[in-house]
Amino acid sequence: MASENRPLSPHLQVYRPQITSILSIIHRLTGVTLAAGALLFACWILAATYGEDAFAFAQRMLGSWFGQLVLLGFTFALFYHLGNGIRHLAWDAGWGFEMDKLRVSGWIVVLFSLLMTCVTFIAAYTAAGGT
């Protein structure tokens, strides 16, 4: 019943990545990262309820270089997901579907995410006295 001359469905190997496809994949990954970060936040709060020793352990873990790296990734994911969510709201309103606006708004989201992540970490380290 199926014709041998039918075109095959396009595959990822057929297309070269474009900014819209890359940003869409990153949006999904940051959503998963935010879910994992919410669990990490819940563990941190629970550690505070279990007492001083448990909370001190959680603070040591989050204060380690690996914990700081995890918090940096979570912060970037938060700002990226926020910026891209606003971009999606603009699309829901019917704005920004032209290719030039798609590219510009995509780069704005990336720059916003990087800038706000840096500002947040600088503010956090400044408030903590640089430790």
N, CA and C atoms as an extended XYZ file, in Angstrom:
393
Properties=species:S:1:pos:R:3:atomname:S:1:resname:S:1:resid:I:1 pbc="F F F"
N         0.816       -1.179        0.000 N   MET     1
C         0.000        0.000        0.000 CA  MET     1
C         0.871        1.258        0.000 C   MET     1
N         1.981        1.234        0.707 N   ALA     2
C         2.877        2.393        0.736 CA  ALA     2
C         3.731        2.398       -0.516 C   ALA     2
N         3.902        3.567       -1.069 N   SER     3
C         4.688        3.720       -2.288 CA  SER     3
C         6.171        3.773       -1.953 C   SER     3
N         6.991        3.138       -2.755 N   GLU     4
C         8.438        3.154       -2.553 CA  GLU     4
C         9.034        4.522       -2.879 C   GLU     4
N         8.327        5.351       -3.643 N   ASN     5
C         8.839        6.656       -4.054 CA  ASN     5
C         8.467        7.779       -3.098 C   ASN     5
N         7.800        7.432       -2.017 N   ARG     6
C         7.429        8.471       -1.057 CA  ARG     6
C         8.665        9.039       -0.389 C   ARG     6
N         8.676       10.346       -0.142 N   PRO     7
C         9.828       10.908        0.578 CA  PRO     7
C         9.826       10.448        2.033 C   PRO     7
N        11.013       10.279        2.548 N   LEU     8
C        11.148        9.879        3.944 CA  LEU     8
C        10.962       11.096        4.837 C   LEU     8
N        10.600       10.846        6.075 N   SER     9
C        10.490       11.940        7.034 CA  SER     9
C        11.870       12.548        7.238 C   SER     9
N        11.921       13.868        7.388 N   PRO    10
C        13.230       14.488        7.605 CA  PRO    10
C        13.844       14.020        8.919 C   PRO    10
N        15.129       13.957        8.945 N   HIS    11
C        15.866       13.502       10.112 CA  HIS    11
C        16.825       14.602       10.539 C   HIS    11
N        17.280       14.541       11.776 N   LEU    12
C        18.204       15.548       12.286 CA  LEU    12
C        19.481       15.640       11.459 C   LEU    12
N        19.876       14.543       10.824 N   GLN    13
C        21.083       14.569       10.019 CA  GLN    13
C        20.882       15.305        8.704 C   GLN    13
N        19.637       15.534        8.311 N   VAL    14
C        19.359       16.209        7.051 CA  VAL    14
C        19.499       17.718        7.204 C   VAL    14
N        19.099       18.247        8.335 N   TYR    15
C        19.091       19.686        8.551 CA  TYR    15
C        20.299       20.120        9.355 C   TYR    15
N        20.802       21.311        9.049 N   ARG    16
C        21.850       21.865        9.904 CA  ARG    16
C        21.155       22.625       11.037 C   ARG    16
N        21.734       22.605       12.220 N   PRO    17
C        21.096       23.275       13.360 CA  PRO    17
C        20.939       24.774       13.111 C   PRO    17
N        19.803       25.297       13.491 N   GLN    18
C        19.534       26.721       13.403 CA  GLN    18
C        19.346       27.241       14.817 C   GLN    18
N        19.424       28.558       14.974 N   ILE    19
C        19.317       29.139       16.313 CA  ILE    19
C        17.980       28.773       16.955 C   ILE    19
N        16.909       28.723       16.169 N   THR    20
C        15.601       28.411       16.755 CA  THR    20
C        15.552       26.976       17.278 C   THR    20
N        16.150       26.042       16.551 N   SER    21
C        16.130       24.649       17.019 CA  SER    21
C        17.030       24.465       18.240 C   SER    21
N        18.199       25.102       18.228 N   ILE    22
C        19.109       24.999       19.368 CA  ILE    22
C        18.469       25.604       20.617 C   ILE    22
N        17.858       26.790       20.467 N   LEU    23
C        17.226       27.444       21.616 CA  LEU    23
C        16.035       26.651       22.131 C   LEU    23
N        15.327       25.982       21.249 N   SER    24
C        14.206       25.145       21.666 CA  SER    24
C        14.698       23.968       22.505 C   SER    24
N        15.784       23.348       22.069 N   ILE    25
C        16.355       22.230       22.828 CA  ILE    25
C        16.853       22.715       24.193 C   ILE    25
N        17.533       23.873       24.203 N   ILE    26
C        18.025       24.424       25.470 CA  ILE    26
C        16.868       24.769       26.395 C   ILE    26
N        15.756       25.254       25.838 N   HIS    27
C        14.581       25.583       26.659 CA  HIS    27
C        14.070       24.332       27.378 C   HIS    27
N        14.021       23.230       26.663 N   ARG    28
C        13.583       21.983       27.286 CA  ARG    28
C        14.568       21.521       28.358 C   ARG    28
N        15.863       21.615       28.055 N   LEU    29
C        16.881       21.207       29.031 CA  LEU    29
C        16.846       22.084       30.279 C   LEU    29
N        16.621       23.380       30.107 N   THR    30
C        16.560       24.247       31.281 CA  THR    30
C        15.298       23.960       32.096 C   THR    30
N        14.234       23.541       31.454 N   GLY    31
C        13.038       23.144       32.197 CA  GLY    31
C        13.318       21.946       33.098 C   GLY    31
N        14.044       20.963       32.569 N   VAL    32
C        14.425       19.797       33.373 CA  VAL    32
C        15.380       20.221       34.490 C   VAL    32
N        16.310       21.117       34.160 N   THR    33
C        17.259       21.620       35.159 CA  THR    33
C        16.527       22.337       36.286 C   THR    33
N        15.513       23.113       35.952 N   LEU    34
C        14.746       23.818       36.982 CA  LEU    34
C        13.990       22.843       37.875 C   LEU    34
N        13.502       21.756       37.310 N   ALA    35
C        12.838       20.742       38.135 CA  ALA    35
C        13.835       20.111       39.104 C   ALA    35
N        15.032       19.791       38.620 N   ALA    36
C        16.072       19.235       39.492 CA  ALA    36
C        16.500       20.267       40.537 C   ALA    36
N        16.579       21.533       40.134 N   GLY    37
C        16.946       22.593       41.069 CA  GLY    37
C        15.893       22.777       42.149 C   GLY    37
N        14.637       22.580       41.793 N   ALA    38
C        13.573       22.674       42.796 CA  ALA    38
C        13.719       21.562       43.838 C   ALA    38
N        14.121       20.375       43.391 N   LEU    39
C        14.375       19.286       44.337 CA  LEU    39
C        15.577       19.607       45.226 C   LEU    39
N        16.613       20.184       44.634 N   LEU    40
C        17.785       20.586       45.417 CA  LEU    40
C        17.403       21.645       46.452 C   LEU    40
N        16.590       22.599       46.051 N   PHE    41
C        16.122       23.634       46.969 CA  PHE    41
C        15.307       23.021       48.106 C   PHE    41
N        14.447       22.056       47.773 N   ALA    42
C        13.649       21.381       48.802 CA  ALA    42
C        14.551       20.624       49.778 C   ALA    42
N        15.603       19.994       49.268 N   CYS    43
C        16.553       19.302       50.152 CA  CYS    43
C        17.266       20.281       51.071 C   CYS    43
N        17.604       21.442       50.549 N   TRP    44
C        18.268       22.472       51.353 CA  TRP    44
C        17.348       22.950       52.480 C   TRP    44
N        16.080       23.187       52.145 N   ILE    45
C        15.094       23.607       53.152 CA  ILE    45
C        14.884       22.495       54.181 C   ILE    45
N        14.774       21.251       53.700 N   LEU    46
C        14.606       20.128       54.626 CA  LEU    46
C        15.803       19.988       55.559 C   LEU    46
N        16.991       20.242       55.039 N   ALA    47
C        18.184       20.165       55.887 CA  ALA    47
C        18.089       21.165       57.029 C   ALA    47
N        17.516       22.319       56.771 N   ALA    48
C        17.343       23.323       57.829 CA  ALA    48
C        16.369       22.827       58.894 C   ALA    48
N        15.382       22.041       58.495 N   THR    49
C        14.409       21.546       59.479 CA  THR    49
C        14.964       20.377       60.301 C   THR    49
N        16.007       19.702       59.789 N   TYR    50
C        16.575       18.563       60.507 CA  TYR    50
C        17.621       18.962       61.531 C   TYR    50
N        17.955       20.230       61.552 N   GLY    51
C        18.879       20.668       62.592 CA  GLY    51
C        20.125       21.327       62.049 C   GLY    51
N        20.911       21.798       62.993 N   GLU    52
C        22.090       22.586       62.661 CA  GLU    52
C        23.139       21.781       61.895 C   GLU    52
N        23.359       20.530       62.284 N   ASP    53
C        24.375       19.713       61.613 CA  ASP    53
C        23.996       19.414       60.162 C   ASP    53
N        22.747       19.058       59.936 N   ALA    54
C        22.292       18.760       58.574 CA  ALA    54
C        22.358       20.009       57.702 C   ALA    54
N        21.976       21.152       58.272 N   PHE    55
C        22.017       22.390       57.498 CA  PHE    55
C        23.459       22.804       57.202 C   PHE    55
N        24.350       22.624       58.154 N   ALA    56
C        25.764       22.946       57.936 CA  ALA    56
C        26.348       22.066       56.828 C   ALA    56
N        25.942       20.792       56.803 N   PHE    57
C        26.393       19.894       55.733 CA  PHE    57
C        25.887       20.378       54.376 C   PHE    57
N        24.607       20.745       54.307 N   ALA    58
C        24.041       21.237       53.045 CA  ALA    58
C        24.742       22.519       52.604 C   ALA    58
N        25.026       23.395       53.529 N   GLN    59
C        25.731       24.636       53.210 CA  GLN    59
C        27.148       24.350       52.691 C   GLN    59
N        27.823       23.379       53.312 N   ARG    60
C        29.167       23.001       52.845 CA  ARG    60
C        29.107       22.447       51.427 C   ARG    60
N        28.095       21.634       51.151 N   MET    61
C        27.964       21.054       49.809 CA  MET    61
C        27.702       22.149       48.774 C   MET    61
N        26.786       23.045       49.069 N   LEU    62
C        26.472       24.115       48.121 CA  LEU    62
C        27.576       25.152       48.043 C   LEU    62
N        28.386       25.251       49.088 N   GLY    63
C        29.492       26.204       49.086 CA  GLY    63
C        30.760       25.675       48.452 C   GLY    63
N        30.800       24.357       48.162 N   SER    64
C        31.982       23.775       47.520 CA  SER    64
C        32.052       24.245       46.065 C   SER    64
N        33.174       23.987       45.423 N   TRP    65
C        33.307       24.415       44.025 CA  TRP    65
C        32.266       23.730       43.154 C   TRP    65
N        31.975       22.447       43.445 N   PHE    66
C        30.972       21.742       42.654 CA  PHE    66
C        29.570       22.300       42.922 C   PHE    66
N        29.285       22.583       44.186 N   GLY    67
C        27.991       23.176       44.533 CA  GLY    67
C        27.807       24.543       43.892 C   GLY    67
N        28.874       25.329       43.862 N   GLN    68
C        28.813       26.641       43.214 CA  GLN    68
C        28.573       26.494       41.710 C   GLN    68
N        29.189       25.484       41.097 N   LEU    69
C        28.979       25.225       39.680 CA  LEU    69
C        27.532       24.820       39.403 C   LEU    69
N        26.977       23.991       40.292 N   VAL    70
C        25.571       23.588       40.160 CA  VAL    70
C        24.660       24.809       40.300 C   VAL    70
N        24.936       25.660       41.274 N   LEU    71
C        24.127       26.868       41.457 CA  LEU    71
C        24.265       27.822       40.267 C   LEU    71
N        25.452       27.895       39.682 N   LEU    72
C        25.649       28.720       38.487 CA  LEU    72
C        24.796       28.196       37.338 C   LEU    72
N        24.813       26.891       37.127 N   GLY    73
C        23.993       26.284       36.077 CA  GLY    73
C        22.513       26.481       36.327 C   GLY    73
N        22.099       26.331       37.582 N   PHE    74
C        20.692       26.524       37.923 CA  PHE    74
C        20.274       27.977       37.698 C   PHE    74
N        21.149       28.915       38.062 N   THR    75
C        20.838       30.334       37.876 CA  THR    75
C        20.713       30.671       36.401 C   THR    75
N        21.637       30.146       35.579 N   PHE    76
C        21.534       30.365       34.137 CA  PHE    76
C        20.230       29.771       33.608 C   PHE    76
N        19.904       28.558       34.039 N   ALA    77
C        18.677       27.906       33.577 CA  ALA    77
C        17.448       28.737       33.945 C   ALA    77
N        17.465       29.297       35.151 N   LEU    78
C        16.338       30.120       35.594 CA  LEU    78
C        16.158       31.339       34.695 C   LEU    78
N        17.241       32.064       34.444 N   PHE    79
C        17.132       33.266       33.620 CA  PHE    79
C        16.871       32.935       32.153 C   PHE    79
N        17.444       31.851       31.655 N   TYR    80
C        17.179       31.459       30.266 CA  TYR    80
C        15.711       31.098       30.091 C   TYR    80
N        15.206       30.286       31.007 N   HIS    81
C        13.807       29.854       30.905 CA  HIS    81
C        12.860       31.046       31.035 C   HIS    81
N        13.201       31.991       31.907 N   LEU    82
C        12.406       33.208       32.046 CA  LEU    82
C        12.416       34.010       30.740 C   LEU    82
N        13.596       34.276       30.212 N   GLY    83
C        13.706       35.067       28.983 CA  GLY    83
C        13.026       34.397       27.802 C   GLY    83
N        13.226       33.099       27.657 N   ASN    84
C        12.604       32.401       26.535 CA  ASN    84
C        11.099       32.261       26.737 C   ASN    84
N        10.655       32.197       27.984 N   GLY    85
C         9.213       32.180       28.251 CA  GLY    85
C         8.562       33.488       27.832 C   GLY    85
N         9.238       34.596       28.094 N   ILE    86
C         8.721       35.902       27.645 CA  ILE    86
C         8.701       35.951       26.123 C   ILE    86
N         9.734       35.396       25.501 N   ARG    87
C         9.781       35.324       24.033 CA  ARG    87
C         8.598       34.515       23.505 C   ARG    87
N         8.265       33.418       24.170 N   HIS    88
C         7.118       32.609       23.761 CA  HIS    88
C         5.800       33.370       23.953 C   HIS    88
N         5.722       34.180       25.006 N   LEU    89
C         4.521       35.001       25.187 CA  LEU    89
C         4.354       35.986       24.038 C   LEU    89
N         5.471       36.539       23.577 N   ALA    90
C         5.412       37.439       22.423 CA  ALA    90
C         4.922       36.677       21.193 C   ALA    90
N         5.366       35.451       21.032 N   TRP    91
C         4.888       34.638       19.912 CA  TRP    91
C         3.393       34.358       20.047 C   TRP    91
N         2.940       34.109       21.272 N   ASP    92
C         1.508       33.875       21.484 CA  ASP    92
C         0.680       35.091       21.105 C   ASP    92
N         1.279       36.272       21.235 N   ALA    93
C         0.593       37.500       20.844 CA  ALA    93
C         0.717       37.757       19.343 C   ALA    93
N         1.447       36.885       18.634 N   GLY    94
C         1.577       37.022       17.190 CA  GLY    94
C         2.760       37.867       16.743 C   GLY    94
N         3.676       38.202       17.654 N   TRP    95
C         4.820       39.039       17.300 CA  TRP    95
C         6.090       38.200       17.210 C   TRP    95
N         6.921       38.495       16.216 N   GLY    96
C         8.263       37.944       16.171 CA  GLY    96
C         8.457       36.678       15.379 C   GLY    96
N         7.587       36.386       14.422 N   PHE    97
C         7.744       35.159       13.646 CA  PHE    97
C         8.626       35.326       12.408 C   PHE    97
N         8.991       36.544       12.058 N   GLU    98
C         9.869       36.751       10.915 CA  GLU    98
C        11.262       36.253       11.286 C   GLU    98
N        11.998       35.733       10.314 N   MET    99
C        13.296       35.116       10.600 CA  MET    99
C        14.275       36.085       11.253 C   MET    99
N        14.279       37.344       10.819 N   ASP   100
C        15.210       38.296       11.427 CA  ASP   100
C        14.852       38.552       12.886 C   ASP   100
N        13.547       38.637       13.197 N   LYS   101
C        13.128       38.842       14.588 CA  LYS   101
C        13.363       37.590       15.428 C   LYS   101
N        13.222       36.409       14.824 N   LEU   102
C        13.508       35.167       15.548 CA  LEU   102
C        14.967       35.110       15.971 C   LEU   102
N        15.849       35.458       15.059 N   ARG   103
C        17.284       35.430       15.370 CA  ARG   103
C        17.633       36.477       16.436 C   ARG   103
N        17.142       37.694       16.256 N   VAL   104
C        17.462       38.769       17.194 CA  VAL   104
C        16.914       38.447       18.580 C   VAL   104
N        15.667       38.012       18.659 N   SER   105
C        15.086       37.714       19.972 CA  SER   105
C        15.791       36.516       20.621 C   SER   105
N        16.249       35.565       19.823 N   GLY   106
C        16.997       34.437       20.360 CA  GLY   106
C        18.317       34.870       20.985 C   GLY   106
N        19.041       35.743       20.284 N   TRP   107
C        20.304       36.236       20.828 CA  TRP   107
C        20.072       37.130       22.035 C   TRP   107
N        18.972       37.864       22.041 N   ILE   108
C        18.652       38.690       23.213 CA  ILE   108
C        18.427       37.796       24.435 C   ILE   108
N        17.728       36.684       24.249 N   VAL   109
C        17.486       35.752       25.353 CA  VAL   109
C        18.813       35.193       25.883 C   VAL   109
N        19.703       34.802       24.986 N   VAL   110
C        20.995       34.254       25.412 CA  VAL   110
C        21.802       35.310       26.159 C   VAL   110
N        21.878       36.511       25.616 N   LEU   111
C        22.637       37.583       26.267 CA  LEU   111
C        22.014       37.969       27.606 C   LEU   111
N        20.686       38.052       27.651 N   PHE   112
C        19.982       38.337       28.907 CA  PHE   112
C        20.335       37.287       29.959 C   PHE   112
N        20.319       36.029       29.571 N   SER   113
C        20.603       34.937       30.508 CA  SER   113
C        22.021       35.029       31.053 C   SER   113
N        22.974       35.245       30.164 N   LEU   114
C        24.372       35.353       30.596 CA  LEU   114
C        24.584       36.569       31.479 C   LEU   114
N        24.036       37.706       31.057 N   LEU   115
C        24.214       38.941       31.818 CA  LEU   115
C        23.592       38.833       33.208 C   LEU   115
N        22.371       38.364       33.296 N   MET   116
C        21.694       38.273       34.584 CA  MET   116
C        22.334       37.220       35.494 C   MET   116
N        22.862       36.145       34.918 N   THR   117
C        23.572       35.158       35.718 CA  THR   117
C        24.823       35.791       36.331 C   THR   117
N        25.568       36.530       35.524 N   CYS   118
C        26.768       37.216       36.036 CA  CYS   118
C        26.402       38.245       37.101 C   CYS   118
N        25.366       39.036       36.849 N   VAL   119
C        24.953       40.060       37.816 CA  VAL   119
C        24.533       39.405       39.126 C   VAL   119
N        23.805       38.317       39.054 N   THR   120
C        23.349       37.624       40.258 CA  THR   120
C        24.524       37.086       41.068 C   THR   120
N        25.489       36.462       40.394 N   PHE   121
C        26.630       35.918       41.116 CA  PHE   121
C        27.519       37.016       41.674 C   PHE   121
N        27.696       38.093       40.937 N   ILE   122
C        28.488       39.212       41.460 CA  ILE   122
C        27.808       39.805       42.691 C   ILE   122
N        26.486       39.979       42.628 N   ALA   123
C        25.748       40.516       43.779 CA  ALA   123
C        25.832       39.560       44.961 C   ALA   123
N        25.746       38.278       44.716 N   ALA   124
C        25.814       37.288       45.806 CA  ALA   124
C        27.190       37.289       46.455 C   ALA   124
N        28.242       37.325       45.657 N   TYR   125
C        29.597       37.321       46.218 CA  TYR   125
C        29.908       38.635       46.918 C   TYR   125
N        29.386       39.722       46.405 N   THR   126
C        29.584       41.014       47.057 CA  THR   126
C        28.875       41.057       48.415 C   THR   126
N        27.656       40.542       48.441 N   ALA   127
C        26.889       40.532       49.699 CA  ALA   127
C        27.514       39.590       50.724 C   ALA   127
N        28.160       38.529       50.242 N   ALA   128
C        28.772       37.553       51.150 CA  ALA   128
C        30.181       37.978       51.571 C   ALA   128
N        30.638       39.068       51.061 N   GLY   129
C        31.981       39.530       51.440 CA  GLY   129
C        33.084       38.874       50.624 C   GLY   129
N        32.734       38.290       49.484 N   GLY   130
C        33.755       37.724       48.610 CA  GLY   130
C        34.262       36.358       49.023 C   GLY   130
N        33.568       35.657       49.912 N   THR   131
C        34.038       34.342       50.348 CA  THR   131
C        33.549       33.243       49.460 C   THR   131
